[in-house]
Amino acid sequence: MDRTGGEADAGPRLSPDGPDEQELIADEVEVELRPQRRLRIWQLAPIVMLAALGSLMFAFPLAFGSGDGGAVVAMLGLLISCCAAGWGVMAARKVGHTWPGLPARGSGERPDWRVLALYVCVAAALVALAVWRVARLR
């Protein structure tokens, strides 16, 4: 209402949920305000460097049989490689990536037990093969 008692012309009439679609003059453009979630180079560089160092420490004693300390160096390399892999998984999870076959974080869905069992079996087999190979160095 204006001062004279009549209704003021305030532009397009508003419905309870906003202006009517027909009365909009400007085109609407949707813009994503959040930055894209991806791993940056400063997150990837230390992970890649640790993984390369650990895999070299693991591979050289196994390939060339370098004396008495070979098993210790190989196990240390395996430990460093596993730490780099874990660090990479946690960094990827932080930016929203998931393992193939598993639901997205926060979706409320339950993971399929067969996919989880497959991941556990593959990881256990890789650890068993690595420990068996290093144990054979002695």
C-alpha positions in Angstrom: 0.0 0.0 0.0 1.3 3.5 -0.7 0.6 6.7 1.2 -2.6 7.5 -0.6 -4.3 4.2 0.4 -4.0 2.6 -3.0 -1.8 -0.3 -4.0 1.7 0.5 -5.1 2.8 -0.9 -8.5 5.8 -2.9 -7.3 6.5 -4.7 -10.6 5.5 -8.3 -11.3 3.1 -9.9 -8.9 4.6 -12.5 -6.6 3.1 -15.8 -6.0 3.8 -17.4 -2.6 6.8 -19.3 -4.0 8.2 -16.3 -6.1 7.5 -14.6 -9.4 5.5 -16.4 -12.0 7.5 -18.0 -14.8 5.7 -15.9 -17.5 6.6 -12.6 -15.9 10.4 -13.2 -15.8 12.2 -10.8 -18.1 15.8 -12.0 -17.9 17.0 -15.5 -18.9 17.9 -17.7 -16.0 21.4 -19.2 -16.0 22.5 -21.8 -13.5 26.1 -21.5 -12.4 27.9 -24.0 -10.1 29.5 -21.9 -7.3 31.4 -24.7 -5.7 34.9 -25.4 -7.1 35.3 -28.7 -8.9 36.5 -31.4 -6.5 39.7 -33.0 -7.8 43.1 -33.9 -6.6 45.7 -31.1 -7.0 49.4 -31.6 -7.9 50.5 -30.7 -4.4 48.4 -33.6 -3.1 49.6 -36.1 -5.7 53.3 -35.3 -5.8 54.3 -36.7 -2.3 52.0 -39.7 -2.9 53.6 -40.5 -6.2 57.2 -39.9 -4.9 56.6 -42.2 -1.9 55.0 -44.9 -4.1 57.9 -44.8 -6.5 60.6 -44.9 -3.7 58.8 -47.8 -2.0 58.3 -49.8 -5.1 62.0 -49.4 -6.1 63.1 -50.4 -2.6 60.8 -53.5 -2.8 61.8 -54.5 -6.4 65.6 -54.1 -6.4 66.4 -56.6 -3.6 63.9 -59.0 -5.1 65.3 -58.7 -8.6 69.0 -58.6 -7.8 69.3 -60.4 -4.5 71.5 -57.8 -2.8 73.0 -59.6 0.2 71.8 -60.2 3.8 69.9 -56.9 4.1 67.8 -57.5 1.1 64.8 -58.8 2.9 64.7 -55.9 5.3 65.0 -53.3 2.5 62.3 -55.1 0.6 59.9 -55.2 3.5 60.6 -51.5 4.2 59.8 -50.8 0.6 56.6 -52.7 0.8 55.7 -50.8 3.9 56.4 -47.4 2.2 54.4 -48.5 -0.9 51.4 -49.5 1.3 51.6 -46.2 3.2 51.6 -44.3 -0.1 48.6 -46.3 -1.3 46.7 -45.6 1.9 47.5 -41.9 1.7 46.3 -41.9 -1.9 43.0 -43.6 -1.0 42.4 -41.1 1.8 43.2 -38.1 -0.4 40.8 -39.5 -3.1 38.1 -40.1 -0.6 38.5 -36.5 0.7 37.7 -35.1 -2.7 34.7 -37.4 -3.2 36.0 -40.4 -5.2 34.9 -43.9 -4.3 36.1 -47.4 -5.1 34.5 -49.0 -8.2 31.3 -50.8 -7.2 30.9 -49.0 -3.9 28.2 -46.3 -3.4 29.1 -42.6 -3.1 29.9 -41.2 0.3 26.8 -39.9 2.0 24.4 -41.5 -0.4 22.9 -43.7 2.3 23.2 -46.8 0.2 24.8 -50.0 1.6 27.8 -51.4 -0.2 27.4 -54.8 -1.9 29.0 -57.5 0.3 30.3 -59.3 -2.8 32.3 -56.3 -3.9 33.7 -55.8 -0.4 34.6 -59.5 -0.3 36.4 -59.2 -3.7 38.5 -56.3 -2.4 39.4 -58.1 0.8 40.4 -61.3 -1.1 42.6 -59.4 -3.7 44.3 -57.4 -0.9 45.0 -60.5 1.2 46.4 -62.3 -1.9 48.7 -59.4 -2.7 50.0 -59.2 0.9 50.5 -63.0 1.1 52.4 -63.1 -2.2 54.6 -60.1 -1.2 55.4 -61.6 2.2 56.1 -65.0 0.7 58.5 -63.5 -1.9 60.4 -61.6 0.7 60.6 -64.6 3.0 62.2 -66.6 0.2 65.1 -64.1 0.0 66.6 -65.6 3.2 
